[in-house]
Amino acid sequence: MDRKYIGQWLRRVRKELAVSGRLSEIACLLEMQYPGANPTWSEQLRQLRNGDWEPDPDQLTCIDAALSRPRKLTTPVAVTPFLLFPMPQ
């Protein structure tokens, strides 16, 4: 891979992982998809954010895929209301 693009990617990811809660969110997603990583994804992402670790191309792809997931639902979801008591007719 071109070093220039990896450097740009690392800066973007470090900036995104600095957002409160984002590191934990991405770590949970990666743990669900790729369980049993040693060290854990959380530890690796923390090291990545601090500049102490650089992922290999496979890990880079996994992290990038998790980061590119939408944060919000773009289409409304139908929700069936749960009522404790029946509505009067």
C-alpha positions in Angstrom: 0.0 0.0 0.0 1.1 3.5 -0.6 2.5 5.0 2.6 0.9 8.4 1.9 -2.6 7.0 2.0 -1.9 4.9 5.1 -0.7 8.1 6.9 -3.9 10.0 5.8 -6.0 7.1 7.0 -4.3 6.9 10.3 -4.8 10.6 11.0 -8.5 10.3 10.1 -9.0 7.3 12.3 -7.2 8.8 15.2 -9.4 11.9 15.0 -12.5 9.7 14.8 -11.5 7.5 17.7 -10.9 10.6 19.8 -14.7 11.3 19.8 -16.2 10.2 23.1 -17.6 6.7 23.0 -16.5 6.0 19.4 -13.6 3.8 20.3 -15.8 1.6 22.5 -18.5 1.4 19.8 -16.0 0.3 17.1 -14.3 -2.1 19.5 -17.6 -3.8 20.3 -18.5 -4.1 16.6 -15.1 -5.6 15.8 -15.3 -8.0 18.8 -18.7 -9.3 17.6 -17.4 -9.8 14.1 -13.9 -11.1 15.0 -14.1 -12.6 18.5 -11.0 -13.8 20.4 -8.5 -11.3 19.2 -5.4 -11.1 21.4 -4.8 -8.3 22.3 -8.4 -7.2 22.3 -9.7 -4.8 19.7 -10.2 -2.2 22.4 -6.6 -2.4 23.4 -5.5 -2.3 19.8 -7.7 0.7 18.9 -6.5 2.6 22.0 -2.9 1.9 20.9 -3.8 3.1 17.4 -5.3 6.3 18.7 -2.2 7.0 20.8 0.1 6.3 17.9 1.7 3.2 19.5 0.4 0.6 16.9 -0.2 0.5 13.2 -2.5 -2.2 11.8 -1.6 -4.7 9.1 -3.6 -4.5 5.9 -6.2 -7.1 7.1 -6.7 -5.3 10.4 -6.9 -1.9 8.5 -9.6 -3.3 6.3 -11.6 -4.5 9.3 -11.3 -1.2 11.2 -12.2 0.8 8.1 -15.3 -1.3 7.4 -16.4 -0.8 11.0 -15.8 3.0 10.8 -17.7 3.3 7.6 -20.9 1.9 9.0 -23.7 4.5 9.3 -24.1 5.9 12.8 -27.8 6.5 12.5 -30.6 4.8 10.8 -31.3 6.5 7.5 -34.8 5.1 7.1 -37.5 5.0 9.8 -38.2 1.7 11.4 -41.8 0.7 12.2 -42.2 0.3 15.9 -45.1 -1.5 17.4 -46.1 0.3 20.6 -46.1 -1.8 23.8 -49.0 -0.9 26.0 -49.4 -2.1 29.6 -53.1 -1.5 29.5 -55.5 -1.8 26.6 -56.6 1.4 25.0 -60.2 2.3 25.6 -62.4 1.8 22.5 
